[in-house]
Amino acid sequence: MLGITVLAALLAHASSCGVPSFSPNLSARVVGGENAVPHSWPWQISLQYLRDDTWRHTCGGTLIASNFVLTAAHCISNTLTYRVALGKNDLTVGDEAGSVFVGVDTIYVHEKWNSFLVRNDIALIKLAEPVELSDTIQVACLPEEGSVLSQDYPCFVTGWGLLWTNGPIADQLQQGLQPVVSHATCSRWDWWSYMVTRNMVCAGGDGVTSACNGDSGGPLNCQAENGAWEVHGIVSFGSGQSCNTRKKPTVFTRVSAYIDWIHQKMQL
């Protein structure tokens, strides 16, 4: 009976988050890579700001509840007006089927966000109204508090960032396999050294696949044993010289280190 109960709980958890209606292609890459299967990462959002009467993509983010989006603190400016685009695949198609645009109610930037040292790079956006979940708009699961993924754990980064160093941003959502790099490796002197803390997670760094400008705030998607996708990281920073430098993996805010903070803000 206990086994059945646990299985039922797992199935209920999986059905409520992290299971896309359209299966992703798990062999594509971000930089210099391939387009994602449309709507195969239905929790991916485009954070957009208004300038000269035009909405422009600035960062990615992850829908974690019908009215909350997780993104990076460095994506947020007090001087800008934002909206969130959900259910998007091609940013050049304004009336794309299955997509909606929602205004922002409140933005919670972590109280200890440090832009100089790039610490606590996390923000939570409360939408002006809850969105209706569908085949194209779904929520990602949050990881277990404190969980740390093992070396080479296969995860995928997604976003509309630059297709290559100094190149154009992507029109269609990109994805790429980025295996996790352990803290012991990522904090070596010839890797990221002191820049990386245990509240971060590194992934990639093979000189081929990486996040890039415009991917900031987006998710590091990692599949749990029950098949559901969890957002284990928020794109924080990478090499300023190149989008795909060896020994300079993408560095993500480790979401599992901020579960209490996230839940606290969601209850306000």
Secondary structure as GFF3:
##gff-version 3
##sequence-region A 1 268
A	DSSP	alpha_helix	2	16	.	.	.	ID=ss1
A	DSSP	beta_strand	44	51	.	.	.	ID=ss2
A	DSSP	beta_strand	54	65	.	.	.	ID=ss3
A	DSSP	beta_strand	68	71	.	.	.	ID=ss4
A	DSSP	three_ten_helix	73	75	.	.	.	ID=ss5
A	DSSP	beta_strand	82	86	.	.	.	ID=ss6
A	DSSP	beta_strand	100	109	.	.	.	ID=ss7
A	DSSP	beta_strand	123	127	.	.	.	ID=ss8
A	DSSP	beta_strand	155	159	.	.	.	ID=ss9
A	DSSP	beta_strand	174	177	.	.	.	ID=ss10
A	DSSP	beta_strand	180	181	.	.	.	ID=ss11
A	DSSP	alpha_helix	183	186	.	.	.	ID=ss12
A	DSSP	three_ten_helix	193	195	.	.	.	ID=ss13
A	DSSP	beta_strand	200	203	.	.	.	ID=ss14
A	DSSP	beta_strand	219	223	.	.	.	ID=ss15
A	DSSP	beta_strand	229	237	.	.	.	ID=ss16
A	DSSP	beta_strand	250	254	.	.	.	ID=ss17
A	DSSP	three_ten_helix	255	258	.	.	.	ID=ss18
A	DSSP	alpha_helix	259	266	.	.	.	ID=ss19
###
